Amino acid sequence: MVQWLRKFLSAFLMALAPHKRSGTLARLALWLDKKNLMALRVLYLKEHKDFSNMLRLGEVLQLGLHDSQLARLAEQYFLHSRAQRFQELHFLKLFPQYEQKSGYFVEIGVGDGTHLSNSFLFEKALGWSGLLVEPNPDCWERIGAARDALLDKRAAWSSGGGSLKFFCADTPEYSGMASVVQVGDKSGREIEVPIAQTEDVLIAHGVPDHIPFISIDTEGSELEVLKGIDFSRRTFDFLCIEHNHRSAQQDALIKFLSASGYEVVQPEFSGIDYWFVRVGHDERVALAAEAAEDADEPLLI
């Protein structure tokens, strides 16, 4: 059989039922064309089910097509990238100095510590220290096994003391405070969890006043978490805050963080999040780039 026909039939087989990911079809397609990437991907994922980042191979390729800097970052850090929208790669593009120097992360609402974690790369690939905050007891064992960062098991909130109801979803990333989480058809259970003012959580673990990267993904209570931070004391380079397209939440987040000197960047990429940087960051980058070019020095901001 001529090579082009084998390739055509191989591609046709993988197009028959792409969502079923049939191992039999994939093996047949690979027999016809050993370079069929879709077939290789299907078989790889069936063999290595824990490597869910391979599911995002197509998204990584699209990311690289858009921007050469992101292409380099995606290639270099692909095995450690876990963030849903490549938040850590966009951060490193905006703040390239953190590839060369240590930083500190805070991730509030970390789930199991690995799947969709916005801070996994910083710890595992760059050696950063950090703090994880997760009140869901179903996740603690997995976090302990996968992560080295400090873990606070309380719910970060605008005020401290007492407890609140928390919905533990069977799928950890859908868990959140029962008063705000959108349960819908999700299965799980309600428990009581202790709450602490966010600032008190940071102080308790000796978190530095300047935090390069903070992620808050608490399924609806993000604003309450932010209200618990002392912005007269804390500064951030990059804040990744989920809004999940709740219009009231979106407006409130922008208003609150604008008052503290932060603005939204790259909304075309951030999806269900807002990414905030300090007002004027782009202008400072441009000036630093111009100065570095004049001095023939590397850009560090």
C-alpha positions, 0 to 999 in steps of 0.5 A: 500500500502506498505511503500516502494511502496508509497515512490517510487511512490512519488519520481517518481511523482516528477521526471516526470517534475522537472522543471515545479514544479507542485503544484498538483504533489507535493501535490500528492507526499506528500500524498504518502510520507510526507517526500518527500523533493522535494515535500516539497520544491516545495510547500514551494516555491509556498507559500513563493515566496520571500524566493528564498534562499530555491531554493539553498538547494541542493547547500547548501547540496553539500557545506556541503558535501565538507567541515565540516567548510562550513557545519557549516556556511551554517547551521548557516547562511542559512536564511541570505545567499544571495550570488550566490556562498556563497561568505560570507560563504567562507569569514567567513571560511577564516577569522573566527575572523569576526564571533566574532568581527565587520567588515565593508563591501562595495558592489558596484553593489548591485542590489536590496540589497537582491537578490544575495547580497554578503553583506546581511548576514554581515549586518543582521546576524553579525550586520556589518556596510557598504556601498552600491553603486548602480546607478540604480534608479529602485533599490533604493526604494527596497534597502531602504526598505531592508537594513540599510547600507549607499547607494551611488547612483552614479556610482563608476569609475576610475575618477570622474565628469560628467556622463556616460550612464547606462543600466537599465535592467528589471532584476536589476542584469544585469544592468551596464555601457552601454559601457561595459555591455553585453545587448544581448537579455536583455530588459531595458533602457539607462539613464545618471548617475553621476560618482565619483572616487571610492576613493571619494565615500569611503571618502564621507561616512567615510569608514575605511581604512581597509575594511574586505570585498569588492564586486564589481559586475558591469557587466563589469566595475569592473576594472574601479572601482578598478582603482579608489581605492587608494591602498596606503591607503586602505587594504582589507582582501577579494575582491570579483570581478566578471569577468563573464568568460571574458578572457581579464577581467580575466587577467587584474584583476589578473595583477592589483591586483597582483601589489597591493599585492593580489592573487586569492584563491579558483578558483574551487568555485568562478565561475564567480568571482575571490576571492582575499586575501593578498599574503601569507594569507594561510601561515599566517593562518598555522603559526597562527594555529600552534602557537595557537595549541602550546599555546592551544588557539583559532585561531584568525587571 
